[in-house]
Amino acid sequence: MPQVLKDLLGSEKGLIAVALIIAVTVLAALDHIPIERWESYTKWIFGFFAVGTGLRAIGQGIGNKREADTLRTQLDDLQSSNDTEA
């Protein structure tokens, strides 16, 4: 199985998206919803998945920047305390 599929099915969000697409596909196959609605539903499901993934990546980037800033500040404080001792 490709790594992309493992990552998709390994995340809760990906698993829910796949389950929803399967559910909508079954409903369309049983003629409970028209094919046009199936297309619309799958676009919305994918859209929510893509937006959620993008927002998570942005949040991780912001978190990493804050962590780097905190470490930089701690390093600067440590260097300045070493400078005053010398």
PDB file with one MODEL, atoms N, CA, C and O in Angstrom:
MODEL        1
ATOM      1  N   MET A   1       0.853  -1.180   0.000  1.00  0.00           N
ATOM      2  CA  MET A   1       0.000   0.000   0.000  1.00  0.00           C
ATOM      3  C   MET A   1       0.896   1.240   0.000  1.00  0.00           C
ATOM      4  O   MET A   1       1.838   1.314   0.788  1.00  0.00           O
ATOM      5  N   PRO A   2       0.618   2.208  -0.867  1.00  0.00           N
ATOM      6  CA  PRO A   2       1.428   3.433  -0.914  1.00  0.00           C
ATOM      7  C   PRO A   2       1.365   4.207   0.414  1.00  0.00           C
ATOM      8  O   PRO A   2       0.374   4.145   1.141  1.00  0.00           O
ATOM      9  N   GLN A   3       2.437   4.925   0.701  1.00  0.00           N
ATOM     10  CA  GLN A   3       2.540   5.685   1.949  1.00  0.00           C
ATOM     11  C   GLN A   3       1.437   6.730   2.068  1.00  0.00           C
ATOM     12  O   GLN A   3       0.958   7.006   3.168  1.00  0.00           O
ATOM     13  N   VAL A   4       1.037   7.307   0.950  1.00  0.00           N
ATOM     14  CA  VAL A   4      -0.023   8.323   0.977  1.00  0.00           C
ATOM     15  C   VAL A   4      -1.323   7.728   1.509  1.00  0.00           C
ATOM     16  O   VAL A   4      -2.007   8.353   2.319  1.00  0.00           O
ATOM     17  N   LEU A   5      -1.663   6.527   1.057  1.00  0.00           N
ATOM     18  CA  LEU A   5      -2.886   5.879   1.542  1.00  0.00           C
ATOM     19  C   LEU A   5      -2.768   5.493   3.009  1.00  0.00           C
ATOM     20  O   LEU A   5      -3.742   5.588   3.755  1.00  0.00           O
ATOM     21  N   LYS A   6      -1.583   5.058   3.429  1.00  0.00           N
ATOM     22  CA  LYS A   6      -1.371   4.732   4.840  1.00  0.00           C
ATOM     23  C   LYS A   6      -1.559   5.975   5.702  1.00  0.00           C
ATOM     24  O   LYS A   6      -2.173   5.912   6.767  1.00  0.00           O
ATOM     25  N   ASP A   7      -1.025   7.112   5.236  1.00  0.00           N
ATOM     26  CA  ASP A   7      -1.182   8.366   5.982  1.00  0.00           C
ATOM     27  C   ASP A   7      -2.641   8.794   6.031  1.00  0.00           C
ATOM     28  O   ASP A   7      -3.129   9.241   7.069  1.00  0.00           O
ATOM     29  N   LEU A   8      -3.334   8.656   4.907  1.00  0.00           N
ATOM     30  CA  LEU A   8      -4.742   9.054   4.841  1.00  0.00           C
ATOM     31  C   LEU A   8      -5.592   8.215   5.788  1.00  0.00           C
ATOM     32  O   LEU A   8      -6.391   8.755   6.553  1.00  0.00           O
ATOM     33  N   LEU A   9      -5.422   6.917   5.738  1.00  0.00           N
ATOM     34  CA  LEU A   9      -6.227   6.037   6.575  1.00  0.00           C
ATOM     35  C   LEU A   9      -5.746   6.010   8.018  1.00  0.00           C
ATOM     36  O   LEU A   9      -6.472   5.564   8.907  1.00  0.00           O
ATOM     37  N   GLY A  10      -4.531   6.481   8.257  1.00  0.00           N
ATOM     38  CA  GLY A  10      -3.991   6.515   9.611  1.00  0.00           C
ATOM     39  C   GLY A  10      -4.483   7.696  10.422  1.00  0.00           C
ATOM     40  O   GLY A  10      -4.376   7.688  11.649  1.00  0.00           O
ATOM     41  N   SER A  11      -5.023   8.716   9.763  1.00  0.00           N
ATOM     42  CA  SER A  11      -5.515   9.889  10.491  1.00  0.00           C
ATOM     43  C   SER A  11      -7.023   9.787  10.674  1.00  0.00           C
ATOM     44  O   SER A  11      -7.723   9.227   9.831  1.00  0.00           O
ATOM     45  N   GLU A  12      -7.512  10.328  11.771  1.00  0.00           N
ATOM     46  CA  GLU A  12      -8.953  10.310  12.031  1.00  0.00           C
ATOM     47  C   GLU A  12      -9.710  11.064  10.943  1.00  0.00           C
ATOM     48  O   GLU A  12     -10.737  10.604  10.443  1.00  0.00           O
ATOM     49  N   LYS A  13      -9.182  12.222  10.592  1.00  0.00           N
ATOM     50  CA  LYS A  13      -9.830  13.065   9.590  1.00  0.00           C
ATOM     51  C   LYS A  13      -9.906  12.341   8.244  1.00  0.00           C
ATOM     52  O   LYS A  13     -10.939  12.387   7.577  1.00  0.00           O
ATOM     53  N   GLY A  14      -8.840  11.686   7.850  1.00  0.00           N
ATOM     54  CA  GLY A  14      -8.820  10.954   6.591  1.00  0.00           C
ATOM     55  C   GLY A  14      -9.760   9.770   6.605  1.00  0.00           C
ATOM     56  O   GLY A  14     -10.448   9.501   5.621  1.00  0.00           O
ATOM     57  N   LEU A  15      -9.788   9.069   7.713  1.00  0.00           N
ATOM     58  CA  LEU A  15     -10.673   7.917   7.844  1.00  0.00           C
ATOM     59  C   LEU A  15     -12.144   8.332   7.773  1.00  0.00           C
ATOM     60  O   LEU A  15     -12.957   7.655   7.144  1.00  0.00           O
ATOM     61  N   ILE A  16     -12.475   9.442   8.419  1.00  0.00           N
ATOM     62  CA  ILE A  16     -13.848   9.951   8.377  1.00  0.00           C
ATOM     63  C   ILE A  16     -14.211  10.394   6.962  1.00  0.00           C
ATOM     64  O   ILE A  16     -15.321  10.137   6.494  1.00  0.00           O
ATOM     65  N   ALA A  17     -13.275  11.060   6.279  1.00  0.00           N
ATOM     66  CA  ALA A  17     -13.543  11.496   4.902  1.00  0.00           C
ATOM     67  C   ALA A  17     -13.808  10.293   3.995  1.00  0.00           C
ATOM     68  O   ALA A  17     -14.743  10.312   3.194  1.00  0.00           O
ATOM     69  N   VAL A  18     -12.995   9.260   4.120  1.00  0.00           N
ATOM     70  CA  VAL A  18     -13.185   8.058   3.303  1.00  0.00           C
ATOM     71  C   VAL A  18     -14.533   7.401   3.634  1.00  0.00           C
ATOM     72  O   VAL A  18     -15.257   6.976   2.734  1.00  0.00           O
ATOM     73  N   ALA A  19     -14.862   7.321   4.924  1.00  0.00           N
ATOM     74  CA  ALA A  19     -16.138   6.717   5.333  1.00  0.00           C
ATOM     75  C   ALA A  19     -17.319   7.510   4.774  1.00  0.00           C
ATOM     76  O   ALA A  19     -18.298   6.922   4.314  1.00  0.00           O
ATOM     77  N   LEU A  20     -17.230   8.844   4.811  1.00  0.00           N
ATOM     78  CA  LEU A  20     -18.314   9.667   4.278  1.00  0.00           C
ATOM     79  C   LEU A  20     -18.461   9.489   2.768  1.00  0.00           C
ATOM     80  O   LEU A  20     -19.579   9.416   2.256  1.00  0.00           O
ATOM     81  N   ILE A  21     -17.347   9.420   2.063  1.00  0.00           N
ATOM     82  CA  ILE A  21     -17.413   9.230   0.604  1.00  0.00           C
ATOM     83  C   ILE A  21     -18.007   7.863   0.283  1.00  0.00           C
ATOM     84  O   ILE A  21     -18.798   7.731  -0.652  1.00  0.00           O
ATOM     85  N   ILE A  22     -17.629   6.851   1.052  1.00  0.00           N
ATOM     86  CA  ILE A  22     -18.219   5.521   0.841  1.00  0.00           C
ATOM     87  C   ILE A  22     -19.726   5.558   1.109  1.00  0.00           C
ATOM     88  O   ILE A  22     -20.507   4.991   0.345  1.00  0.00           O
ATOM     89  N   ALA A  23     -20.132   6.222   2.191  1.00  0.00           N
ATOM     90  CA  ALA A  23     -21.558   6.306   2.530  1.00  0.00           C
ATOM     91  C   ALA A  23     -22.342   7.015   1.427  1.00  0.00           C
ATOM     92  O   ALA A  23     -23.416   6.555   1.041  1.00  0.00           O
ATOM     93  N   VAL A  24     -21.820   8.122   0.920  1.00  0.00           N
ATOM     94  CA  VAL A  24     -22.509   8.862  -0.147  1.00  0.00           C
ATOM     95  C   VAL A  24     -22.557   8.027  -1.425  1.00  0.00           C
ATOM     96  O   VAL A  24     -23.547   8.061  -2.156  1.00  0.00           O
ATOM     97  N   THR A  25     -21.490   7.278  -1.692  1.00  0.00           N
ATOM     98  CA  THR A  25     -21.459   6.417  -2.876  1.00  0.00           C
ATOM     99  C   THR A  25     -22.526   5.325  -2.772  1.00  0.00           C
ATOM    100  O   THR A  25     -23.207   5.023  -3.752  1.00  0.00           O
ATOM    101  N   VAL A  26     -22.665   4.741  -1.596  1.00  0.00           N
ATOM    102  CA  VAL A  26     -23.699   3.715  -1.392  1.00  0.00           C
ATOM    103  C   VAL A  26     -25.085   4.319  -1.578  1.00  0.00           C
ATOM    104  O   VAL A  26     -25.949   3.715  -2.215  1.00  0.00           O
ATOM    105  N   LEU A  27     -25.301   5.515  -1.020  1.00  0.00           N
ATOM    106  CA  LEU A  27     -26.604   6.171  -1.191  1.00  0.00           C
ATOM    107  C   LEU A  27     -26.903   6.449  -2.660  1.00  0.00           C
ATOM    108  O   LEU A  27     -28.039   6.292  -3.107  1.00  0.00           O
ATOM    109  N   ALA A  28     -25.885   6.862  -3.406  1.00  0.00           N
ATOM    110  CA  ALA A  28     -26.086   7.111  -4.841  1.00  0.00           C
ATOM    111  C   ALA A  28     -26.348   5.804  -5.582  1.00  0.00           C
ATOM    112  O   ALA A  28     -27.184   5.762  -6.484  1.00  0.00           O
ATOM    113  N   ALA A  29     -25.645   4.743  -5.212  1.00  0.00           N
ATOM    114  CA  ALA A  29     -25.837   3.451  -5.874  1.00  0.00           C
ATOM    115  C   ALA A  29     -27.231   2.894  -5.614  1.00  0.00           C
ATOM    116  O   ALA A  29     -27.792   2.199  -6.461  1.00  0.00           O
ATOM    117  N   LEU A  30     -27.790   3.197  -4.448  1.00  0.00           N
ATOM    118  CA  LEU A  30     -29.135   2.721  -4.110  1.00  0.00           C
ATOM    119  C   LEU A  30     -30.225   3.682  -4.573  1.00  0.00           C
ATOM    120  O   LEU A  30     -31.396   3.495  -4.245  1.00  0.00           O
ATOM    121  N   ASP A  31     -29.846   4.714  -5.336  1.00  0.00           N
ATOM    122  CA  ASP A  31     -30.763   5.723  -5.865  1.00  0.00           C
ATOM    123  C   ASP A  31     -31.486   6.514  -4.779  1.00  0.00           C
ATOM    124  O   ASP A  31     -32.609   6.974  -4.988  1.00  0.00           O
ATOM    125  N   HIS A  32     -30.852   6.671  -3.633  1.00  0.00           N
ATOM    126  CA  HIS A  32     -31.419   7.529  -2.583  1.00  0.00           C
ATOM    127  C   HIS A  32     -31.062   8.992  -2.816  1.00  0.00           C
ATOM    128  O   HIS A  32     -31.763   9.891  -2.351  1.00  0.00           O
ATOM    129  N   ILE A  33     -29.975   9.221  -3.534  1.00  0.00           N
ATOM    130  CA  ILE A  33     -29.597  10.590  -3.922  1.00  0.00           C
ATOM    131  C   ILE A  33     -29.184  10.564  -5.390  1.00  0.00           C
ATOM    132  O   ILE A  33     -28.648   9.563  -5.866  1.00  0.00           O
ATOM    133  N   PRO A  34     -29.429  11.659  -6.111  1.00  0.00           N
ATOM    134  CA  PRO A  34     -29.003  11.703  -7.518  1.00  0.00           C
ATOM    135  C   PRO A  34     -27.474  11.826  -7.633  1.00  0.00           C
ATOM    136  O   PRO A  34     -26.799  12.258  -6.699  1.00  0.00           O
ATOM    137  N   ILE A  35     -26.965  11.445  -8.772  1.00  0.00           N
ATOM    138  CA  ILE A  35     -25.526  11.489  -9.022  1.00  0.00           C
ATOM    139  C   ILE A  35     -24.980  12.911  -8.870  1.00  0.00           C
ATOM    140  O   ILE A  35     -23.860  13.095  -8.392  1.00  0.00           O
ATOM    141  N   GLU A  36     -25.765  13.919  -9.274  1.00  0.00           N
ATOM    142  CA  GLU A  36     -25.305  15.304  -9.154  1.00  0.00           C
ATOM    143  C   GLU A  36     -25.030  15.659  -7.688  1.00  0.00           C
ATOM    144  O   GLU A  36     -24.063  16.357  -7.382  1.00  0.00           O
ATOM    145  N   ARG A  37     -25.881  15.176  -6.799  1.00  0.00           N
ATOM    146  CA  ARG A  37     -25.664  15.423  -5.371  1.00  0.00           C
ATOM    147  C   ARG A  37     -24.442  14.673  -4.874  1.00  0.00           C
ATOM    148  O   ARG A  37     -23.700  15.183  -4.035  1.00  0.00           O
ATOM    149  N   TRP A  38     -24.222  13.459  -5.387  1.00  0.00           N
ATOM    150  CA  TRP A  38     -23.037  12.692  -5.007  1.00  0.00           C
ATOM    151  C   TRP A  38     -21.790  13.498  -5.322  1.00  0.00           C
ATOM    152  O   TRP A  38     -20.874  13.596  -4.506  1.00  0.00           O
ATOM    153  N   GLU A  39     -21.766  14.075  -6.517  1.00  0.00           N
ATOM    154  CA  GLU A  39     -20.624  14.887  -6.930  1.00  0.00           C
ATOM    155  C   GLU A  39     -20.447  16.083  -5.990  1.00  0.00           C
ATOM    156  O   GLU A  39     -19.331  16.390  -5.571  1.00  0.00           O
ATOM    157  N   SER A  40     -21.536  16.743  -5.667  1.00  0.00           N
ATOM    158  CA  SER A  40     -21.480  17.896  -4.762  1.00  0.00           C
ATOM    159  C   SER A  40     -21.003  17.491  -3.371  1.00  0.00           C
ATOM    160  O   SER A  40     -20.160  18.164  -2.778  1.00  0.00           O
ATOM    161  N   TYR A  41     -21.547  16.384  -2.852  1.00  0.00           N
ATOM    162  CA  TYR A  41     -21.153  15.927  -1.513  1.00  0.00           C
ATOM    163  C   TYR A  41     -19.672  15.576  -1.459  1.00  0.00           C
ATOM    164  O   TYR A  41     -18.978  15.941  -0.509  1.00  0.00           O
ATOM    165  N   THR A  42     -19.184  14.866  -2.481  1.00  0.00           N
ATOM    166  CA  THR A  42     -17.773  14.480  -2.454  1.00  0.00           C
ATOM    167  C   THR A  42     -16.862  15.700  -2.573  1.00  0.00           C
ATOM    168  O   THR A  42     -15.779  15.717  -1.988  1.00  0.00           O
ATOM    169  N   LYS A  43     -17.282  16.720  -3.320  1.00  0.00           N
ATOM    170  CA  LYS A  43     -16.496  17.957  -3.394  1.00  0.00           C
ATOM    171  C   LYS A  43     -16.432  18.631  -2.029  1.00  0.00           C
ATOM    172  O   LYS A  43     -15.369  19.093  -1.616  1.00  0.00           O
ATOM    173  N   TRP A  44     -17.561  18.691  -1.327  1.00  0.00           N
ATOM    174  CA  TRP A  44     -17.582  19.310  -0.001  1.00  0.00           C
ATOM    175  C   TRP A  44     -16.738  18.522   0.997  1.00  0.00           C
ATOM    176  O   TRP A  44     -16.004  19.102   1.797  1.00  0.00           O
ATOM    177  N   ILE A  45     -16.850  17.203   0.942  1.00  0.00           N
ATOM    178  CA  ILE A  45     -16.067  16.372   1.856  1.00  0.00           C
ATOM    179  C   ILE A  45     -14.577  16.595   1.607  1.00  0.00           C
ATOM    180  O   ILE A  45     -13.812  16.798   2.550  1.00  0.00           O
ATOM    181  N   PHE A  46     -14.167  16.556   0.346  1.00  0.00           N
ATOM    182  CA  PHE A  46     -12.766  16.784   0.021  1.00  0.00           C
ATOM    183  C   PHE A  46     -12.341  18.197   0.416  1.00  0.00           C
ATOM    184  O   PHE A  46     -11.240  18.399   0.927  1.00  0.00           O
ATOM    185  N   GLY A  47     -13.213  19.169   0.179  1.00  0.00           N
ATOM    186  CA  GLY A  47     -12.893  20.552   0.542  1.00  0.00           C
ATOM    187  C   GLY A  47     -12.643  20.709   2.030  1.00  0.00           C
ATOM    188  O   GLY A  47     -11.670  21.345   2.436  1.00  0.00           O
ATOM    189  N   PHE A  48     -13.517  20.131   2.843  1.00  0.00           N
ATOM    190  CA  PHE A  48     -13.315  20.204   4.293  1.00  0.00           C
ATOM    191  C   PHE A  48     -12.030  19.502   4.705  1.00  0.00           C
ATOM    192  O   PHE A  48     -11.308  19.988   5.576  1.00  0.00           O
ATOM    193  N   PHE A  49     -11.740  18.368   4.088  1.00  0.00           N
ATOM    194  CA  PHE A  49     -10.508  17.639   4.395  1.00  0.00           C
ATOM    195  C   PHE A  49      -9.290  18.483   4.035  1.00  0.00           C
ATOM    196  O   PHE A  49      -8.352  18.591   4.824  1.00  0.00           O
ATOM    197  N   ALA A  50      -9.303  19.079   2.846  1.00  0.00           N
ATOM    198  CA  ALA A  50      -8.166  19.881   2.388  1.00  0.00           C
ATOM    199  C   ALA A  50      -7.969  21.119   3.266  1.00  0.00           C
ATOM    200  O   ALA A  50      -6.840  21.450   3.628  1.00  0.00           O
ATOM    201  N   VAL A  51      -9.054  21.795   3.604  1.00  0.00           N
ATOM    202  CA  VAL A  51      -8.950  22.988   4.455  1.00  0.00           C
ATOM    203  C   VAL A  51      -8.436  22.600   5.842  1.00  0.00           C
ATOM    204  O   VAL A  51      -7.582  23.288   6.403  1.00  0.00           O
ATOM    205  N   GLY A  52      -8.951  21.507   6.393  1.00  0.00           N
ATOM    206  CA  GLY A  52      -8.486  21.056   7.703  1.00  0.00           C
ATOM    207  C   GLY A  52      -7.012  20.714   7.702  1.00  0.00           C
ATOM    208  O   GLY A  52      -6.290  21.045   8.642  1.00  0.00           O
ATOM    209  N   THR A  53      -6.563  20.050   6.647  1.00  0.00           N
ATOM    210  CA  THR A  53      -5.150  19.701   6.532  1.00  0.00           C
ATOM    211  C   THR A  53      -4.293  20.956   6.401  1.00  0.00           C
ATOM    212  O   THR A  53      -3.230  21.051   7.015  1.00  0.00           O
ATOM    213  N   GLY A  54      -4.746  21.907   5.614  1.00  0.00           N
ATOM    214  CA  GLY A  54      -4.006  23.162   5.459  1.00  0.00           C
ATOM    215  C   GLY A  54      -3.919  23.953   6.754  1.00  0.00           C
ATOM    216  O   GLY A  54      -2.861  24.475   7.106  1.00  0.00           O
ATOM    217  N   LEU A  55      -5.038  24.037   7.456  1.00  0.00           N
ATOM    218  CA  LEU A  55      -5.031  24.765   8.734  1.00  0.00           C
ATOM    219  C   LEU A  55      -4.130  24.085   9.758  1.00  0.00           C
ATOM    220  O   LEU A  55      -3.460  24.760  10.539  1.00  0.00           O
ATOM    221  N   ARG A  56      -4.110  22.756   9.758  1.00  0.00           N
ATOM    222  CA  ARG A  56      -3.227  22.039  10.679  1.00  0.00           C
ATOM    223  C   ARG A  56      -1.763  22.341  10.354  1.00  0.00           C
ATOM    224  O   ARG A  56      -0.953  22.556  11.256  1.00  0.00           O
ATOM    225  N   ALA A  57      -1.434  22.355   9.075  1.00  0.00           N
ATOM    226  CA  ALA A  57      -0.059  22.653   8.668  1.00  0.00           C
ATOM    227  C   ALA A  57       0.334  24.075   9.059  1.00  0.00           C
ATOM    228  O   ALA A  57       1.453  24.312   9.515  1.00  0.00           O
ATOM    229  N   ILE A  58      -0.587  25.018   8.881  1.00  0.00           N
ATOM    230  CA  ILE A  58      -0.317  26.406   9.279  1.00  0.00           C
ATOM    231  C   ILE A  58      -0.121  26.479  10.785  1.00  0.00           C
ATOM    232  O   ILE A  58       0.801  27.142  11.261  1.00  0.00           O
ATOM    233  N   GLY A  59      -0.979  25.804  11.537  1.00  0.00           N
ATOM    234  CA  GLY A  59      -0.857  25.802  12.992  1.00  0.00           C
ATOM    235  C   GLY A  59       0.451  25.200  13.451  1.00  0.00           C
ATOM    236  O   GLY A  59       1.069  25.708  14.387  1.00  0.00           O
ATOM    237  N   GLN A  60       0.885  24.130  12.812  1.00  0.00           N
ATOM    238  CA  GLN A  60       2.157  23.515  13.173  1.00  0.00           C
ATOM    239  C   GLN A  60       3.305  24.455  12.850  1.00  0.00           C
ATOM    240  O   GLN A  60       4.273  24.537  13.607  1.00  0.00           O
ATOM    241  N   GLY A  61       3.209  25.164  11.733  1.00  0.00           N
ATOM    242  CA  GLY A  61       4.254  26.122  11.376  1.00  0.00           C
ATOM    243  C   GLY A  61       4.345  27.249  12.385  1.00  0.00           C
ATOM    244  O   GLY A  61       5.443  27.662  12.760  1.00  0.00           O
ATOM    245  N   ILE A  62       3.193  27.754  12.831  1.00  0.00           N
ATOM    246  CA  ILE A  62       3.171  28.816  13.840  1.00  0.00           C
ATOM    247  C   ILE A  62       3.731  28.286  15.160  1.00  0.00           C
ATOM    248  O   ILE A  62       4.505  28.968  15.831  1.00  0.00           O
ATOM    249  N   GLY A  63       3.334  27.064  15.527  1.00  0.00           N
ATOM    250  CA  GLY A  63       3.837  26.467  16.763  1.00  0.00           C
ATOM    251  C   GLY A  63       5.334  26.264  16.715  1.00  0.00           C
ATOM    252  O   GLY A  63       6.023  26.506  17.706  1.00  0.00           O
ATOM    253  N   ASN A  64       5.855  25.819  15.567  1.00  0.00           N
ATOM    254  CA  ASN A  64       7.292  25.624  15.425  1.00  0.00           C
ATOM    255  C   ASN A  64       8.036  26.946  15.504  1.00  0.00           C
ATOM    256  O   ASN A  64       9.127  27.013  16.071  1.00  0.00           O
ATOM    257  N   LYS A  65       7.449  28.010  14.935  1.00  0.00           N
ATOM    258  CA  LYS A  65       8.085  29.322  14.992  1.00  0.00           C
ATOM    259  C   LYS A  65       8.137  29.823  16.437  1.00  0.00           C
ATOM    260  O   LYS A  65       9.153  30.363  16.874  1.00  0.00           O
ATOM    261  N   ARG A  66       7.050  29.642  17.167  1.00  0.00           N
ATOM    262  CA  ARG A  66       7.019  30.071  18.566  1.00  0.00           C
ATOM    263  C   ARG A  66       8.043  29.293  19.383  1.00  0.00           C
ATOM    264  O   ARG A  66       8.731  29.862  20.229  1.00  0.00           O
ATOM    265  N   GLU A  67       8.142  27.994  19.128  1.00  0.00           N
ATOM    266  CA  GLU A  67       9.110  27.175  19.850  1.00  0.00           C
ATOM    267  C   GLU A  67      10.528  27.637  19.529  1.00  0.00           C
ATOM    268  O   GLU A  67      11.374  27.718  20.419  1.00  0.00           O
ATOM    269  N   ALA A  68      10.787  27.938  18.256  1.00  0.00           N
ATOM    270  CA  ALA A  68      12.107  28.418  17.858  1.00  0.00           C
ATOM    271  C   ALA A  68      12.401  29.765  18.512  1.00  0.00           C
ATOM    272  O   ALA A  68      13.519  29.998  18.971  1.00  0.00           O
ATOM    273  N   ASP A  69      11.403  30.661  18.559  1.00  0.00           N
ATOM    274  CA  ASP A  69      11.591  31.963  19.202  1.00  0.00           C
ATOM    275  C   ASP A  69      11.889  31.800  20.689  1.00  0.00           C
ATOM    276  O   ASP A  69      12.747  32.496  21.232  1.00  0.00           O
ATOM    277  N   THR A  70      11.186  30.886  21.343  1.00  0.00           N
ATOM    278  CA  THR A  70      11.408  30.642  22.770  1.00  0.00           C
ATOM    279  C   THR A  70      12.816  30.106  23.000  1.00  0.00           C
ATOM    280  O   THR A  70      13.509  30.548  23.916  1.00  0.00           O
ATOM    281  N   LEU A  71      13.239  29.160  22.175  1.00  0.00           N
ATOM    282  CA  LEU A  71      14.586  28.607  22.317  1.00  0.00           C
ATOM    283  C   LEU A  71      15.647  29.665  22.043  1.00  0.00           C
ATOM    284  O   LEU A  71      16.680  29.701  22.712  1.00  0.00           O
ATOM    285  N   ARG A  72      15.394  30.525  21.059  1.00  0.00           N
ATOM    286  CA  ARG A  72      16.343  31.591  20.741  1.00  0.00           C
ATOM    287  C   ARG A  72      16.465  32.561  21.921  1.00  0.00           C
ATOM    288  O   ARG A  72      17.568  32.987  22.265  1.00  0.00           O
ATOM    289  N   THR A  73      15.333  32.907  22.536  1.00  0.00           N
ATOM    290  CA  THR A  73      15.335  33.795  23.695  1.00  0.00           C
ATOM    291  C   THR A  73      16.088  33.160  24.856  1.00  0.00           C
ATOM    292  O   THR A  73      16.872  33.828  25.531  1.00  0.00           O
ATOM    293  N   GLN A  74      15.856  31.883  25.086  1.00  0.00           N
ATOM    294  CA  GLN A  74      16.555  31.199  26.173  1.00  0.00           C
ATOM    295  C   GLN A  74      18.053  31.150  25.912  1.00  0.00           C
ATOM    296  O   GLN A  74      18.854  31.320  26.831  1.00  0.00           O
ATOM    297  N   LEU A  75      18.431  30.917  24.660  1.00  0.00           N
ATOM    298  CA  LEU A  75      19.843  30.892  24.311  1.00  0.00           C
ATOM    299  C   LEU A  75      20.466  32.264  24.493  1.00  0.00           C
ATOM    300  O   LEU A  75      21.577  32.374  25.013  1.00  0.00           O
ATOM    301  N   ASP A  76      19.763  33.319  24.071  1.00  0.00           N
ATOM    302  CA  ASP A  76      20.266  34.682  24.257  1.00  0.00           C
ATOM    303  C   ASP A  76      20.443  35.010  25.733  1.00  0.00           C
ATOM    304  O   ASP A  76      21.438  35.620  26.122  1.00  0.00           O
ATOM    305  N   ASP A  77      19.469  34.601  26.560  1.00  0.00           N
ATOM    306  CA  ASP A  77      19.566  34.834  28.004  1.00  0.00           C
ATOM    307  C   ASP A  77      20.757  34.100  28.591  1.00  0.00           C
ATOM    308  O   ASP A  77      21.476  34.637  29.434  1.00  0.00           O
ATOM    309  N   LEU A  78      20.963  32.872  28.142  1.00  0.00           N
ATOM    310  CA  LEU A  78      22.086  32.083  28.631  1.00  0.00           C
ATOM    311  C   LEU A  78      23.407  32.721  28.223  1.00  0.00           C
ATOM    312  O   LEU A  78      24.340  32.785  29.024  1.00  0.00           O
ATOM    313  N   GLN A  79      23.492  33.194  26.977  1.00  0.00           N
ATOM    314  CA  GLN A  79      24.719  33.841  26.513  1.00  0.00           C
ATOM    315  C   GLN A  79      24.978  35.141  27.265  1.00  0.00           C
ATOM    316  O   GLN A  79      26.120  35.434  27.618  1.00  0.00           O
ATOM    317  N   SER A  80      23.933  35.919  27.511  1.00  0.00           N
ATOM    318  CA  SER A  80      24.129  37.185  28.219  1.00  0.00           C
ATOM    319  C   SER A  80      24.522  36.948  29.674  1.00  0.00           C
ATOM    320  O   SER A  80      25.288  37.730  30.236  1.00  0.00           O
ATOM    321  N   SER A  81      24.011  35.880  30.295  1.00  0.00           N
ATOM    322  CA  SER A  81      24.410  35.571  31.666  1.00  0.00           C
ATOM    323  C   SER A  81      25.848  35.076  31.706  1.00  0.00           C
ATOM    324  O   SER A  81      26.563  35.337  32.673  1.00  0.00           O
ATOM    325  N   ASN A  82      26.282  34.365  30.671  1.00  0.00           N
ATOM    326  CA  ASN A  82      27.678  33.931  30.590  1.00  0.00           C
ATOM    327  C   ASN A  82      28.598  35.116  30.359  1.00  0.00           C
ATOM    328  O   ASN A  82      29.714  35.145  30.877  1.00  0.00           O
ATOM    329  N   ASP A  83      28.141  36.096  29.586  1.00  0.00           N
ATOM    330  CA  ASP A  83      28.943  37.300  29.326  1.00  0.00           C
ATOM    331  C   ASP A  83      29.128  38.122  30.598  1.00  0.00           C
ATOM    332  O   ASP A  83      30.205  38.679  30.815  1.00  0.00           O
ATOM    333  N   THR A  84      28.107  38.210  31.437  1.00  0.00           N
ATOM    334  CA  THR A  84      28.218  38.986  32.669  1.00  0.00           C
ATOM    335  C   THR A  84      29.107  38.283  33.693  1.00  0.00           C
ATOM    336  O   THR A  84      29.737  38.945  34.518  1.00  0.00           O
ATOM    337  N   GLU A  85      29.164  36.944  33.651  1.00  0.00           N
ATOM    338  CA  GLU A  85      30.009  36.200  34.578  1.00  0.00           C
ATOM    339  C   GLU A  85      31.472  36.300  34.176  1.00  0.00           C
ATOM    340  O   GLU A  85      32.347  36.237  35.040  1.00  0.00           O
ATOM    341  N   ALA A  86      31.756  36.452  32.913  1.00  0.00           N
ATOM    342  CA  ALA A  86      33.150  36.467  32.438  1.00  0.00           C
ATOM    343  C   ALA A  86      33.813  37.789  32.615  1.00  0.00           C
ATOM    344  O   ALA A  86      34.982  37.946  32.261  1.00  0.00           O
TER     345      ALA A  86
ENDMDL
END
